[in-house]
Amino acid sequence: MHVQLNHPSRSVEIKGPKRAKDLLRELDLLAEAHLVIRGDELVTEDEMLSDKDQIEIRPVISGG
């Protein structure tokens, strides 16, 4: 699957299928601190991602 990461911006190819939480773990990212997006849809940690998916991973940003 094609994975686009932000902050810092980079692209990687990851072999699927795998769950979103396993993708984050493989990329050494905390699930609580990142959003996984497939197309225009937010993906939950337990959803399966396939080789054909285009994934974007964004850091969670909060402010006050």
LUMMIBA-104053 format. One record per residue: chain; x, y, z of N, C-alpha, C in turn; residue number from 0. Coordinates in steps of 0.1 Angstrom, whole numbers. Example, Ala and Ser with C-alpha at 12.3 -4.5 7.8 and 13.67 -1.06 7.14 Angstrom:
2
  chain  neast  nnorth    nup  caeast  canorth   caup  ceast  cnorth    cup    n
      A    132     -57     78     123      -45     78    132     -33     78    0
      A    128     -22     71     137      -11     71    129       0     79    1
END
This chain:
64
  chain  neast  nnorth    nup  caeast  canorth   caup  ceast  cnorth    cup    n
      A      8     -12      0       0        0      0      9      12      0    0
      A      4      23     -6      11       35     -6      7      44      6    1
      A     17      47     14      14       55     27     21      68     26    2
      A     13      79     27      19       93     28     19      97     42    3
      A     30     101     47      32      106     61     34     121     61    4
      A     29     127     71      31      142     72     39     145     85    5
      A     47     155     85      55      159     96     65     149    101    6
      A     76     146     95      80      151     82     73     144     71    7
      A     72     151     60      65      146     48     74     136     41    8
      A     68     124     39      75      113     32     65     103     27    9
      A     69      95     17      60       84     12     68      71     14   10
      A     60      60     17      66       47     18     56      37     12   11
      A     61      26      8      53       14      3     54       4     14   12
      A     42      -1     18      41      -11     29     33     -23     23   13
      A     38     -35     26      31      -47     22     19     -49     31   14
      A      7     -52     25      -5      -55     32     -9     -70     29   15
      A    -20     -74     33     -29      -66     42    -25     -66     57   16
      A    -29     -56     64     -26      -55     78    -36     -45     84   17
      A    -38     -46     97     -46      -37    105    -39     -24    106   18
      A    -47     -13    107     -42        0    108    -33       2    120   19
      A    -36      -5    131     -27       -4    143    -14     -11    141   20
      A    -14     -21    133      -1      -28    129      7     -20    120   21
      A      1     -12    111       8       -3    102     15       7    110   22
      A      8      13    119      14       24    128     25      18    136   23
      A     24       6    141      35        0    149     47      -3    140   24
      A     45      -7    128      56      -10    119     63       3    115   25
      A     56      14    115      62       27    112     67      34    125   26
      A     66      27    136      71       32    149     64      45    153   27
      A     50      45    151      42       57    154     31      53    165   28
      A     28      62    174      18       59    184      4      60    178   29
      A     -4      50    181     -18       51    176    -26      62    182   30
      A    -23      66    194     -30       76    201    -27      90    195   31
      A    -16      91    188     -11      104    184    -12     106    168   32
      A    -18      96    161     -19       97    147    -33      93    142   33
      A    -37      99    131     -49       95    123    -45      88    111   34
      A    -53      77    108     -50       69     96    -62      72     87   35
      A    -60      77     75     -70       81     65    -69      73     52   36
      A    -80      67     48     -80       60     35    -90      68     26   37
      A    -85      74     16     -93       83      8    -98      95     16   38
      A   -111      96     18    -116      107     26   -122     101     39   39
      A   -119      89     42    -125       82     54   -114      79     65   40
      A   -118      83     77    -110       80     89   -111      65     91   41
      A    -99      59     94     -99       44     96    -97      42    111   42
      A   -104      32    116    -102       28    130    -90      19    131   43
      A    -84      17    143     -72        9    145    -74      -5    141   44
      A    -86     -11    142     -88      -25    139    -92     -28    124   45
      A    -94     -17    116     -97      -20    102    -86     -25     94   46
      A    -89     -34     85     -79      -40     76    -76     -31     64   47
      A    -63     -30     61     -59      -22     50    -53     -32     40   48
      A    -55     -29     27     -50      -38     17    -39     -32      9   49
      A    -32     -40      1     -21      -36     -8    -25     -24    -17   50
      A    -38     -24    -21     -42      -14    -31    -46      -1    -25   51
      A    -46       0    -12     -51       13     -5    -41      24     -6   52
      A    -46      36     -7     -38       48     -6    -41      54      8   53
      A    -31      54     16     -32       58     30    -25      71     33   54
      A    -31      79     42     -24       91     47    -24      90     62   55
      A    -13      93     68     -12       93     82     -8     108     87   56
      A    -17     113     95     -15      127    100    -14     126    115   57
      A     -5     135    121      -4      136    135    -16     143    141   58
      A    -20     139    153     -32      146    160    -26     159    165   59
      A    -33     170    162     -29      183    167    -40     188    176   60
      A    -37     192    188     -47      198    197    -42     212    201   61
      A    -51     220    204     -47      234    209    -58     240    218   62
      A    -55     251    223     -64      257    232    -65     272    231   63
END
